[in-house]
């Protein structure tokens, strides 16, 4: 059960910050959730990219652990 929750959480993080990353590509002035970060769009871009990568890693790790326990095919 905990791996299911972690997989969902990873997917939510990946989607939420992935959307912010795409928005930042389209409009450099709209930094979304990370608008409070100083330094313009560059630091926000790096933080969004790191959070998307963290979501991908968390989702993949949780899926693999659930698969090892026989909960996934």
Phi and psi restraints in degrees (range 20) as a CNS / XPLOR table:
assign (resid 1 and name C) (resid 2 and name N)
       (resid 2 and name CA) (resid 2 and name C) 1.0 -68.0 20.0 2
assign (resid 2 and name N) (resid 2 and name CA)
       (resid 2 and name C) (resid 3 and name N) 1.0 -31.0 20.0 2
assign (resid 2 and name C) (resid 3 and name N)
       (resid 3 and name CA) (resid 3 and name C) 1.0 -71.7 20.0 2
assign (resid 3 and name N) (resid 3 and name CA)
       (resid 3 and name C) (resid 4 and name N) 1.0 -30.7 20.0 2
assign (resid 3 and name C) (resid 4 and name N)
       (resid 4 and name CA) (resid 4 and name C) 1.0 -63.2 20.0 2
assign (resid 4 and name N) (resid 4 and name CA)
       (resid 4 and name C) (resid 5 and name N) 1.0 -45.7 20.0 2
assign (resid 4 and name C) (resid 5 and name N)
       (resid 5 and name CA) (resid 5 and name C) 1.0 -65.1 20.0 2
assign (resid 5 and name N) (resid 5 and name CA)
       (resid 5 and name C) (resid 6 and name N) 1.0 -42.0 20.0 2
assign (resid 5 and name C) (resid 6 and name N)
       (resid 6 and name CA) (resid 6 and name C) 1.0 -65.8 20.0 2
assign (resid 6 and name N) (resid 6 and name CA)
       (resid 6 and name C) (resid 7 and name N) 1.0 -36.2 20.0 2
assign (resid 6 and name C) (resid 7 and name N)
       (resid 7 and name CA) (resid 7 and name C) 1.0 -66.4 20.0 2
assign (resid 7 and name N) (resid 7 and name CA)
       (resid 7 and name C) (resid 8 and name N) 1.0 -41.8 20.0 2
assign (resid 7 and name C) (resid 8 and name N)
       (resid 8 and name CA) (resid 8 and name C) 1.0 -64.6 20.0 2
assign (resid 8 and name N) (resid 8 and name CA)
       (resid 8 and name C) (resid 9 and name N) 1.0 -44.9 20.0 2
assign (resid 8 and name C) (resid 9 and name N)
       (resid 9 and name CA) (resid 9 and name C) 1.0 -60.2 20.0 2
assign (resid 9 and name N) (resid 9 and name CA)
       (resid 9 and name C) (resid 10 and name N) 1.0 -43.3 20.0 2
assign (resid 9 and name C) (resid 10 and name N)
       (resid 10 and name CA) (resid 10 and name C) 1.0 -61.9 20.0 2
assign (resid 10 and name N) (resid 10 and name CA)
       (resid 10 and name C) (resid 11 and name N) 1.0 -40.5 20.0 2
assign (resid 10 and name C) (resid 11 and name N)
       (resid 11 and name CA) (resid 11 and name C) 1.0 -66.1 20.0 2
assign (resid 11 and name N) (resid 11 and name CA)
       (resid 11 and name C) (resid 12 and name N) 1.0 -39.9 20.0 2
assign (resid 11 and name C) (resid 12 and name N)
       (resid 12 and name CA) (resid 12 and name C) 1.0 -64.3 20.0 2
assign (resid 12 and name N) (resid 12 and name CA)
       (resid 12 and name C) (resid 13 and name N) 1.0 -43.9 20.0 2
assign (resid 12 and name C) (resid 13 and name N)
       (resid 13 and name CA) (resid 13 and name C) 1.0 -62.2 20.0 2
assign (resid 13 and name N) (resid 13 and name CA)
       (resid 13 and name C) (resid 14 and name N) 1.0 -44.2 20.0 2
assign (resid 13 and name C) (resid 14 and name N)
       (resid 14 and name CA) (resid 14 and name C) 1.0 -62.0 20.0 2
assign (resid 14 and name N) (resid 14 and name CA)
       (resid 14 and name C) (resid 15 and name N) 1.0 -45.0 20.0 2
assign (resid 14 and name C) (resid 15 and name N)
       (resid 15 and name CA) (resid 15 and name C) 1.0 -70.2 20.0 2
assign (resid 15 and name N) (resid 15 and name CA)
       (resid 15 and name C) (resid 16 and name N) 1.0 -45.0 20.0 2
assign (resid 15 and name C) (resid 16 and name N)
       (resid 16 and name CA) (resid 16 and name C) 1.0 -63.2 20.0 2
assign (resid 16 and name N) (resid 16 and name CA)
       (resid 16 and name C) (resid 17 and name N) 1.0 -48.0 20.0 2
assign (resid 16 and name C) (resid 17 and name N)
       (resid 17 and name CA) (resid 17 and name C) 1.0 -80.8 20.0 2
assign (resid 17 and name N) (resid 17 and name CA)
       (resid 17 and name C) (resid 18 and name N) 1.0 -23.3 20.0 2
assign (resid 17 and name C) (resid 18 and name N)
       (resid 18 and name CA) (resid 18 and name C) 1.0 -65.4 20.0 2
assign (resid 18 and name N) (resid 18 and name CA)
       (resid 18 and name C) (resid 19 and name N) 1.0 -39.9 20.0 2
assign (resid 18 and name C) (resid 19 and name N)
       (resid 19 and name CA) (resid 19 and name C) 1.0 -63.7 20.0 2
assign (resid 19 and name N) (resid 19 and name CA)
       (resid 19 and name C) (resid 20 and name N) 1.0 -40.3 20.0 2
assign (resid 19 and name C) (resid 20 and name N)
       (resid 20 and name CA) (resid 20 and name C) 1.0 -65.0 20.0 2
assign (resid 20 and name N) (resid 20 and name CA)
       (resid 20 and name C) (resid 21 and name N) 1.0 -37.5 20.0 2
assign (resid 20 and name C) (resid 21 and name N)
       (resid 21 and name CA) (resid 21 and name C) 1.0 -64.7 20.0 2
assign (resid 21 and name N) (resid 21 and name CA)
       (resid 21 and name C) (resid 22 and name N) 1.0 -43.7 20.0 2
assign (resid 21 and name C) (resid 22 and name N)
       (resid 22 and name CA) (resid 22 and name C) 1.0 -64.4 20.0 2
assign (resid 22 and name N) (resid 22 and name CA)
       (resid 22 and name C) (resid 23 and name N) 1.0 -41.2 20.0 2
assign (resid 22 and name C) (resid 23 and name N)
       (resid 23 and name CA) (resid 23 and name C) 1.0 -61.9 20.0 2
assign (resid 23 and name N) (resid 23 and name CA)
       (resid 23 and name C) (resid 24 and name N) 1.0 -38.9 20.0 2
assign (resid 23 and name C) (resid 24 and name N)
       (resid 24 and name CA) (resid 24 and name C) 1.0 -66.1 20.0 2
assign (resid 24 and name N) (resid 24 and name CA)
       (resid 24 and name C) (resid 25 and name N) 1.0 -35.5 20.0 2
assign (resid 24 and name C) (resid 25 and name N)
       (resid 25 and name CA) (resid 25 and name C) 1.0 -61.6 20.0 2
assign (resid 25 and name N) (resid 25 and name CA)
       (resid 25 and name C) (resid 26 and name N) 1.0 -42.6 20.0 2
assign (resid 25 and name C) (resid 26 and name N)
       (resid 26 and name CA) (resid 26 and name C) 1.0 -75.8 20.0 2
assign (resid 26 and name N) (resid 26 and name CA)
       (resid 26 and name C) (resid 27 and name N) 1.0 -38.6 20.0 2
assign (resid 26 and name C) (resid 27 and name N)
       (resid 27 and name CA) (resid 27 and name C) 1.0 -139.2 20.0 2
assign (resid 27 and name N) (resid 27 and name CA)
       (resid 27 and name C) (resid 28 and name N) 1.0 101.1 20.0 2
assign (resid 27 and name C) (resid 28 and name N)
       (resid 28 and name CA) (resid 28 and name C) 1.0 -63.9 20.0 2
assign (resid 28 and name N) (resid 28 and name CA)
       (resid 28 and name C) (resid 29 and name N) 1.0 -20.7 20.0 2
assign (resid 28 and name C) (resid 29 and name N)
       (resid 29 and name CA) (resid 29 and name C) 1.0 -83.2 20.0 2
assign (resid 29 and name N) (resid 29 and name CA)
       (resid 29 and name C) (resid 30 and name N) 1.0 -17.2 20.0 2
assign (resid 29 and name C) (resid 30 and name N)
       (resid 30 and name CA) (resid 30 and name C) 1.0 -100.7 20.0 2
assign (resid 30 and name N) (resid 30 and name CA)
       (resid 30 and name C) (resid 31 and name N) 1.0 96.6 20.0 2
assign (resid 30 and name C) (resid 31 and name N)
       (resid 31 and name CA) (resid 31 and name C) 1.0 -94.3 20.0 2
assign (resid 31 and name N) (resid 31 and name CA)
       (resid 31 and name C) (resid 32 and name N) 1.0 1.5 20.0 2
assign (resid 31 and name C) (resid 32 and name N)
       (resid 32 and name CA) (resid 32 and name C) 1.0 59.5 20.0 2
assign (resid 32 and name N) (resid 32 and name CA)
       (resid 32 and name C) (resid 33 and name N) 1.0 -129.6 20.0 2
assign (resid 32 and name C) (resid 33 and name N)
       (resid 33 and name CA) (resid 33 and name C) 1.0 -61.0 20.0 2
assign (resid 33 and name N) (resid 33 and name CA)
       (resid 33 and name C) (resid 34 and name N) 1.0 -25.8 20.0 2
assign (resid 33 and name C) (resid 34 and name N)
       (resid 34 and name CA) (resid 34 and name C) 1.0 -101.8 20.0 2
assign (resid 34 and name N) (resid 34 and name CA)
       (resid 34 and name C) (resid 35 and name N) 1.0 26.4 20.0 2
assign (resid 34 and name C) (resid 35 and name N)
       (resid 35 and name CA) (resid 35 and name C) 1.0 -63.6 20.0 2
assign (resid 35 and name N) (resid 35 and name CA)
       (resid 35 and name C) (resid 36 and name N) 1.0 -23.0 20.0 2
assign (resid 35 and name C) (resid 36 and name N)
       (resid 36 and name CA) (resid 36 and name C) 1.0 -77.2 20.0 2
assign (resid 36 and name N) (resid 36 and name CA)
       (resid 36 and name C) (resid 37 and name N) 1.0 -13.9 20.0 2
assign (resid 36 and name C) (resid 37 and name N)
       (resid 37 and name CA) (resid 37 and name C) 1.0 -71.0 20.0 2
assign (resid 37 and name N) (resid 37 and name CA)
       (resid 37 and name C) (resid 38 and name N) 1.0 130.4 20.0 2
assign (resid 37 and name C) (resid 38 and name N)
       (resid 38 and name CA) (resid 38 and name C) 1.0 -78.2 20.0 2
assign (resid 38 and name N) (resid 38 and name CA)
       (resid 38 and name C) (resid 39 and name N) 1.0 159.4 20.0 2
assign (resid 38 and name C) (resid 39 and name N)
       (resid 39 and name CA) (resid 39 and name C) 1.0 106.3 20.0 2
assign (resid 39 and name N) (resid 39 and name CA)
       (resid 39 and name C) (resid 40 and name N) 1.0 8.4 20.0 2
assign (resid 39 and name C) (resid 40 and name N)
       (resid 40 and name CA) (resid 40 and name C) 1.0 83.5 20.0 2
assign (resid 40 and name N) (resid 40 and name CA)
       (resid 40 and name C) (resid 41 and name N) 1.0 -162.3 20.0 2
assign (resid 40 and name C) (resid 41 and name N)
       (resid 41 and name CA) (resid 41 and name C) 1.0 -76.7 20.0 2
assign (resid 41 and name N) (resid 41 and name CA)
       (resid 41 and name C) (resid 42 and name N) 1.0 -22.3 20.0 2
assign (resid 41 and name C) (resid 42 and name N)
       (resid 42 and name CA) (resid 42 and name C) 1.0 -61.8 20.0 2
assign (resid 42 and name N) (resid 42 and name CA)
       (resid 42 and name C) (resid 43 and name N) 1.0 -50.3 20.0 2
assign (resid 42 and name C) (resid 43 and name N)
       (resid 43 and name CA) (resid 43 and name C) 1.0 -63.8 20.0 2
assign (resid 43 and name N) (resid 43 and name CA)
       (resid 43 and name C) (resid 44 and name N) 1.0 -36.9 20.0 2
assign (resid 43 and name C) (resid 44 and name N)
       (resid 44 and name CA) (resid 44 and name C) 1.0 -63.7 20.0 2
assign (resid 44 and name N) (resid 44 and name CA)
       (resid 44 and name C) (resid 45 and name N) 1.0 -40.9 20.0 2
assign (resid 44 and name C) (resid 45 and name N)
       (resid 45 and name CA) (resid 45 and name C) 1.0 -60.1 20.0 2
assign (resid 45 and name N) (resid 45 and name CA)
       (resid 45 and name C) (resid 46 and name N) 1.0 -44.7 20.0 2
assign (resid 45 and name C) (resid 46 and name N)
       (resid 46 and name CA) (resid 46 and name C) 1.0 -63.9 20.0 2
assign (resid 46 and name N) (resid 46 and name CA)
       (resid 46 and name C) (resid 47 and name N) 1.0 -44.6 20.0 2
assign (resid 46 and name C) (resid 47 and name N)
       (resid 47 and name CA) (resid 47 and name C) 1.0 -65.9 20.0 2
assign (resid 47 and name N) (resid 47 and name CA)
       (resid 47 and name C) (resid 48 and name N) 1.0 -43.1 20.0 2
assign (resid 47 and name C) (resid 48 and name N)
       (resid 48 and name CA) (resid 48 and name C) 1.0 -59.2 20.0 2
assign (resid 48 and name N) (resid 48 and name CA)
       (resid 48 and name C) (resid 49 and name N) 1.0 -45.3 20.0 2
assign (resid 48 and name C) (resid 49 and name N)
       (resid 49 and name CA) (resid 49 and name C) 1.0 -63.0 20.0 2
assign (resid 49 and name N) (resid 49 and name CA)
       (resid 49 and name C) (resid 50 and name N) 1.0 -41.1 20.0 2
assign (resid 49 and name C) (resid 50 and name N)
       (resid 50 and name CA) (resid 50 and name C) 1.0 -65.7 20.0 2
assign (resid 50 and name N) (resid 50 and name CA)
       (resid 50 and name C) (resid 51 and name N) 1.0 -41.4 20.0 2
assign (resid 50 and name C) (resid 51 and name N)
       (resid 51 and name CA) (resid 51 and name C) 1.0 -68.8 20.0 2
assign (resid 51 and name N) (resid 51 and name CA)
       (resid 51 and name C) (resid 52 and name N) 1.0 -36.2 20.0 2
assign (resid 51 and name C) (resid 52 and name N)
       (resid 52 and name CA) (resid 52 and name C) 1.0 -64.0 20.0 2
assign (resid 52 and name N) (resid 52 and name CA)
       (resid 52 and name C) (resid 53 and name N) 1.0 -45.0 20.0 2
assign (resid 52 and name C) (resid 53 and name N)
       (resid 53 and name CA) (resid 53 and name C) 1.0 -61.9 20.0 2
assign (resid 53 and name N) (resid 53 and name CA)
       (resid 53 and name C) (resid 54 and name N) 1.0 -40.2 20.0 2
assign (resid 53 and name C) (resid 54 and name N)
       (resid 54 and name CA) (resid 54 and name C) 1.0 -63.1 20.0 2
assign (resid 54 and name N) (resid 54 and name CA)
       (resid 54 and name C) (resid 55 and name N) 1.0 -39.5 20.0 2
assign (resid 54 and name C) (resid 55 and name N)
       (resid 55 and name CA) (resid 55 and name C) 1.0 -64.5 20.0 2
assign (resid 55 and name N) (resid 55 and name CA)
       (resid 55 and name C) (resid 56 and name N) 1.0 -40.0 20.0 2
assign (resid 55 and name C) (resid 56 and name N)
       (resid 56 and name CA) (resid 56 and name C) 1.0 -64.8 20.0 2
assign (resid 56 and name N) (resid 56 and name CA)
       (resid 56 and name C) (resid 57 and name N) 1.0 -45.9 20.0 2
assign (resid 56 and name C) (resid 57 and name N)
       (resid 57 and name CA) (resid 57 and name C) 1.0 -63.9 20.0 2
assign (resid 57 and name N) (resid 57 and name CA)
       (resid 57 and name C) (resid 58 and name N) 1.0 -44.9 20.0 2
assign (resid 57 and name C) (resid 58 and name N)
       (resid 58 and name CA) (resid 58 and name C) 1.0 -62.1 20.0 2
assign (resid 58 and name N) (resid 58 and name CA)
       (resid 58 and name C) (resid 59 and name N) 1.0 -43.8 20.0 2
assign (resid 58 and name C) (resid 59 and name N)
       (resid 59 and name CA) (resid 59 and name C) 1.0 -63.4 20.0 2
assign (resid 59 and name N) (resid 59 and name CA)
       (resid 59 and name C) (resid 60 and name N) 1.0 -45.9 20.0 2
assign (resid 59 and name C) (resid 60 and name N)
       (resid 60 and name CA) (resid 60 and name C) 1.0 -64.4 20.0 2
assign (resid 60 and name N) (resid 60 and name CA)
       (resid 60 and name C) (resid 61 and name N) 1.0 -42.4 20.0 2
assign (resid 60 and name C) (resid 61 and name N)
       (resid 61 and name CA) (resid 61 and name C) 1.0 -63.5 20.0 2
assign (resid 61 and name N) (resid 61 and name CA)
       (resid 61 and name C) (resid 62 and name N) 1.0 -45.8 20.0 2
assign (resid 61 and name C) (resid 62 and name N)
       (resid 62 and name CA) (resid 62 and name C) 1.0 -64.7 20.0 2
assign (resid 62 and name N) (resid 62 and name CA)
       (resid 62 and name C) (resid 63 and name N) 1.0 -38.3 20.0 2
assign (resid 62 and name C) (resid 63 and name N)
       (resid 63 and name CA) (resid 63 and name C) 1.0 -64.3 20.0 2
assign (resid 63 and name N) (resid 63 and name CA)
       (resid 63 and name C) (resid 64 and name N) 1.0 -43.7 20.0 2
assign (resid 63 and name C) (resid 64 and name N)
       (resid 64 and name CA) (resid 64 and name C) 1.0 -64.2 20.0 2
assign (resid 64 and name N) (resid 64 and name CA)
       (resid 64 and name C) (resid 65 and name N) 1.0 -42.5 20.0 2
assign (resid 64 and name C) (resid 65 and name N)
       (resid 65 and name CA) (resid 65 and name C) 1.0 -64.0 20.0 2
assign (resid 65 and name N) (resid 65 and name CA)
       (resid 65 and name C) (resid 66 and name N) 1.0 -41.5 20.0 2
assign (resid 65 and name C) (resid 66 and name N)
       (resid 66 and name CA) (resid 66 and name C) 1.0 -66.3 20.0 2
assign (resid 66 and name N) (resid 66 and name CA)
       (resid 66 and name C) (resid 67 and name N) 1.0 -37.3 20.0 2
assign (resid 66 and name C) (resid 67 and name N)
       (resid 67 and name CA) (resid 67 and name C) 1.0 -66.2 20.0 2
assign (resid 67 and name N) (resid 67 and name CA)
       (resid 67 and name C) (resid 68 and name N) 1.0 -40.5 20.0 2
assign (resid 67 and name C) (resid 68 and name N)
       (resid 68 and name CA) (resid 68 and name C) 1.0 -63.3 20.0 2
assign (resid 68 and name N) (resid 68 and name CA)
       (resid 68 and name C) (resid 69 and name N) 1.0 -30.0 20.0 2
assign (resid 68 and name C) (resid 69 and name N)
       (resid 69 and name CA) (resid 69 and name C) 1.0 -85.7 20.0 2
assign (resid 69 and name N) (resid 69 and name CA)
       (resid 69 and name C) (resid 70 and name N) 1.0 -0.5 20.0 2
assign (resid 69 and name C) (resid 70 and name N)
       (resid 70 and name CA) (resid 70 and name C) 1.0 86.1 20.0 2
assign (resid 70 and name N) (resid 70 and name CA)
       (resid 70 and name C) (resid 71 and name N) 1.0 15.0 20.0 2
assign (resid 70 and name C) (resid 71 and name N)
       (resid 71 and name CA) (resid 71 and name C) 1.0 -91.3 20.0 2
assign (resid 71 and name N) (resid 71 and name CA)
       (resid 71 and name C) (resid 72 and name N) 1.0 -10.7 20.0 2
assign (resid 71 and name C) (resid 72 and name N)
       (resid 72 and name CA) (resid 72 and name C) 1.0 -129.3 20.0 2
assign (resid 72 and name N) (resid 72 and name CA)
       (resid 72 and name C) (resid 73 and name N) 1.0 158.4 20.0 2
